[in-house]
């Protein structure tokens, strides 16, 4: 592995409607397409979306229990995704305009980060803020 601080961990999600998630994550959270692979019916089976240096991967949930899992139930999950953004206020405004369900309003944390949390249409928890474990926090506390 290189020493250049490139991410080597990539969150991978399953959506009941991966096509809708693909559109919504771009509109609400500002992701851009890295790669989209579709099946013969046009359903996204593997998607890679980028935001800054980070990437998230996801695909369509399959009823057959592919990967040994059950149907996605994000509200029962302990997993959440944290994304570093330069301007959490602008990001928050875009997310709320796109209908994101805000579950933690914009706040200045004691550790110097400015951040908020939202759920996507299928319930996955996303947090966006200035806390950067690779460098100094860019928050305004």
Residue pairs with C-beta under 8 A, 6 or more apart in sequence:
1 8
5 134
6 53
7 53
7 54
7 55
10 55
10 56
10 57
11 56
11 57
11 79
11 81
12 56
12 57
12 58
13 21
13 56
13 57
13 58
13 72
13 124
14 58
14 59
14 60
14 61
14 69
14 72
15 21
15 58
15 59
15 60
15 61
15 72
15 122
16 60
16 61
16 71
16 72
16 122
17 60
17 122
18 43
18 44
18 45
18 47
18 58
18 59
18 60
18 61
19 42
19 43
19 44
19 60
20 121
21 47
21 58
21 120
21 121
21 122
22 33
22 36
22 44
22 47
22 49
24 98
24 120
24 121
25 31
25 49
25 56
25 120
26 32
26 33
26 49
27 98
28 94
28 95
28 98
28 99
28 100
28 118
28 120
29 51
29 83
29 91
29 94
29 95
29 100
29 120
29 126
29 128
30 51
30 91
30 94
31 49
31 50
31 51
31 56
32 49
32 50
32 51
33 47
33 48
33 49
33 50
34 48
34 49
34 50
34 55
35 46
35 47
35 48
36 44
36 46
36 47
36 48
37 44
37 45
37 46
37 47
38 44
38 45
39 45
39 60
43 60
44 58
44 59
44 60
45 59
45 60
46 57
46 59
47 57
47 58
47 59
48 55
48 56
48 57
49 55
49 56
49 57
49 58
51 83
51 85
52 83
52 84
52 85
54 83
54 84
56 81
61 71
61 72
63 71
72 122
73 123
74 119
74 122
74 123
74 124
74 125
75 123
77 124
77 125
79 125
80 117
80 124
80 125
80 126
80 127
81 124
81 125
81 126
81 127
82 126
82 127
82 128
82 129
82 131
83 126
83 127
83 128
83 129
84 128
84 129
84 130
84 131
84 132
85 91
85 128
85 129
85 130
86 130
86 138
88 106
88 114
88 115
88 116
88 128
88 129
88 130
89 106
89 114
91 128
92 102
92 106
92 116
92 128
95 102
95 116
95 118
95 128
96 102
99 121
100 118
100 119
100 120
101 118
101 119
102 116
102 117
102 118
103 117
103 118
103 119
103 125
104 115
104 116
104 117
104 118
104 127
105 116
106 114
106 115
106 116
107 114
107 115
107 116
108 114
108 139
108 140
108 141
109 115
109 129
109 131
109 139
109 141
110 141
111 131
111 137
111 139
111 141
112 130
112 131
112 137
112 139
112 141
113 129
113 130
113 131
113 137
113 139
113 141
114 129
114 130
114 139
114 140
114 141
115 127
115 128
115 129
115 130
115 131
115 139
116 127
116 128
116 129
117 125
117 126
117 127
117 128
118 125
118 126
118 127
118 128
119 125
119 126
120 126
129 139
130 137
130 138
130 139
131 137
131 139
132 138
